[in-house]
């Protein structure tokens, strides 16, 4: 770590009562924020510098949920925010960026090919869904993000014409993906038309981004869930849809087997209504279209190179088509394991 980098993190870490000989290390990190592991004496902590917004209310809501979950006696851990010397869990850097420090949850990322981890992540997601449902009576918790089904509110700055224009402006990068982009735009229109139906499903607080990279495993069990930044009130079934979007793959039988494992774990902790199960395939596609539009926006803002969106176009179109092709098998799995 260079001296300038050390000074950059010191601008945040000096606000906390840490061992003065702390060390920052770049280990695993997401795309939206700067994350560093902090070694301070016997303590291992996680510093998160929020790069995608400077909205204090977003982090305050995240932390309020995390503190509530500390009381829920979950079978796994969730991050614990650390208070600074001013007894605040949010620290403002000299450049105005917001940061927070969290207790480290030991373990490794779960393995999507390990049956115990797939089943365990399902069980953890179901347990978390039940815990978040109990937060409906907390008036101080105000959602800061729109639900997934508000596609046009969330991504209205990306009209269809601009997305098609990519094929004209960058033919070498996106010309051969024209048909997939047209397909995804049609899916966007279909899902937008289902907005009221999605809004009519049972609503509650959801994590909104449970994936394997946002979890921690120790040996065969899921030991923690991470990254509660995007918690909001949404369709209850969306929590399940987000994770299920991870499983479609070329190996059809293996993909369906993982759907079964995950739904078995989830269904042992939480159930969904018949109408929710009916809409679940569309909600899986909604998650994927949201991801695609998110990365299209990042490209438009100059945050990512072309290949990131190229990969997303390929993956999102594959998943949406896969869900349509296997809807009957998925419906049978959902009925078997998660019917209310």
C-alpha positions, 0 to 999 in steps of 0.5 A: 500500500502506497503512502498516498493510499494509506492517507486516503484510508486514514481520512476515514479510519482516523475517525475510529478508535483503532490500533494506530498500526492498522493495515489496509489490504485489497481483497475481495470487492464489488463493483459499486464501492471501494472495499478494503480489509482493515487489520488493526491489532487483533481486529479484522474489519471491512471498510466500505467507501460508497462510490455510487452515491453520497446519500446518507439516508441510504446508509442509515436505512441499511444500518437500521436494518442490520441492527434490527437483524442482530436481534433476530437470532438468525442461523447466520451472521449479517454485518455489524456496523462499527460506530466512530468516535462521534458514535456515528456509523457513517463517516464523511471523508474530506472529499465528501464521500461516505464510508462505513466500517463493519465487523468482518465475518470469517469464511469464504465465498460459497461454491455454486457447485456445492450442493450444501451451499446451494441448499444452505443459501436457499435456507438462509434466503428464506430465513432472512425473508421471514425476519425482514417481514417482521420489520413492517411495523417499524415506521422509522424504516423508510425505503430509499430505493424503488422496487424492481418492478418500477423499471421505467422509474429506475431506468427511464434515462435509458430509452430503447432507442439509445440502447439500439443506437449502440449497434450503430455507434459501436458496430464492432462491439455490439453489431452482432448482438443486435438481435439479442438487444431487440429481444431484451427490449421486447422483454423490457416492454412485456415486464413493464406492462406487468408492473401493476400485477407485480405491485399487487403481490405481497410486499415486504422488505427484501435484501434484493441482492442475495447472490453467492458473492454476497454470502459467506460459507464456513465448511458446508454451511452458509455462515453469513449474508452481506451487502444490505445496501439495496434493501427496500420494500418490494414484491416478497417473491423478488427475494427468491427471484434474484437468486434463482436468476443465478442458476440457468446454465447450458447443462440443463439437468444440473441447472434444474437440480440446483433450482430444486436444491435452492427451493428446497432450502428456501421452502423449509423456511418460507413459503409463497402464494400461488399467485407469487409462484405463477409470477416467479418466472417473470420476476426472474426475468425482471431481475435480469433485465434490471441487471442489463439496464444497470450495466448499460447505464454504467457504460453510458456513464463511462464506468465500464469497458464495452466487454462488461455490457457485451457479457451482460447482453449474452448472459441476460438474453440466455437466462430469459430464454432459458426461463421461457424454455423451462417454465413447466419444469420450474413451475413443478419445482416451485409447487413442490417446495415453496407453495404456501 
